[in-house]
């Protein structure tokens, strides 16, 4: 019985540092655009996604998400 108790205590001691590591702080808060005018145009966003090697479909989705967040101006269509 003492052996089982010792094994449980040791397992808890080994798991504690791992549990602390998983609860690390999140990423730093993002700096948002001023409420009046987003900083980037949609066309610049599409160009940047192509430069990063994203596919056209994924780049469009990515820029659409940034429009929803307010970091990119809506496209002029």
Number of C-alpha atoms within 10 A of each C-alpha: 6 7 8 9 10 11 12 12 12 12 11 11 11 11 11 11 10 10 10 9 9 8 8 8 7 6 6 6 6 6 7 11 14 10 8 6 11 16 12 16 16 19 15 13 21 20 12 14 18 15 9 10 10 14 11 13 8 14 19 17 13 15 24 20 13 17 19 11 13 18 23 22 21 17 11 7 3
